[in-house]
């Protein structure tokens, strides 16, 4: 089966298919080929796939790789084998930039700010599009990372306002940050005047690469690998048993984040994320009860973004379905999804607690 990583649930499908299609009859276990999304594919999706096809897709490559997968000759997914170091080295002092992050979710703000600071840059934060426009008019920023969906003024509208300014500020590089990963979203960003696009959950190397592209900096260099203690065995991977737990909490995504930020900070942010999720769930239930679909969509979008950052796969999935139902229907499923969100949140909290106890 070929799975497109650009689909709304494309990063989760390989794992689900692994669980659901463990035996495809006489042909043996189901084989999954992942078609990589814009800017690469999530670690969890690559791990659960038998092979990864990079875009642009070529027929000859597809046929050769499909034959290798079916015959059992394909080993590690090619994209995974060439994945760059997660934490690039900080830039030199003369390459440090003043960067504005426009993002309304406090947890996502901190993740982006701390990663960019570790890359060596000075970072300020704006909580919505209006604040972003005011900030770039007040201070000489070198670059803006702009979330697409924010209150007061969304990222697309904020970008259009900046581009309409009659000063040099109008030419500031602007990069979209969004939890969506569809090609149509990239087109909307470019049409609004943005220079580039990075999908959530964010990755330090991809951030460094996009900064190098739009700000004409040297290409990011991988940070020196930490010296391993030869006498200490590598820590075991989390047990696979917990197939349900693997769907609730993607340990690999969490471990990737811990390679980019201090583990203690990740744990604190994860606790904050779950606390905020309670508030989002309450907001969604209350908004659904009075038919406020705009509020349901906004809260679900915010929850989806923060949950994705920490590998809370099931929680992000339900939030995505809520967002889609609020935006395009059917609206009658929203109360049922709100109840499912509450149940999934409780199960996700238990999975996180179990993971922290075993750390």
Secondary structure, 3 states (H helix, E strand, C coil): CEEECCCCCHHHHHHHHHHHCCCCHHHCCCCCEEECCCCCCCHHHHHHCCEEECCCCCHHHHHHHHHHHHHCCCCCCHHHHCCCCCCECCCCHHHCCEEEEECCCHHHHHHHHHHHHHCCCEEEEECCHHHHHHHHHHCCCCEEEEECCCCCCCHHHHHHHHHCCCCHHHHCEEEEEECCCCHHHHHHHHHHCCCEEEECCCCHHHHHHHHHHHHCCCCCCECCCCCCCCCCCCCCCCCCCCHHHHHHCCHHHHHHHHHHCCHHHHHHHHHHHHHHHHHHHHHHHHHHHCCCHHHHHHHHHHHHHHHHHCCCHHHHHHHHHHHHHHHHCCHHHHHHHHHHHHHHHHHHHHHHHHHHHHC
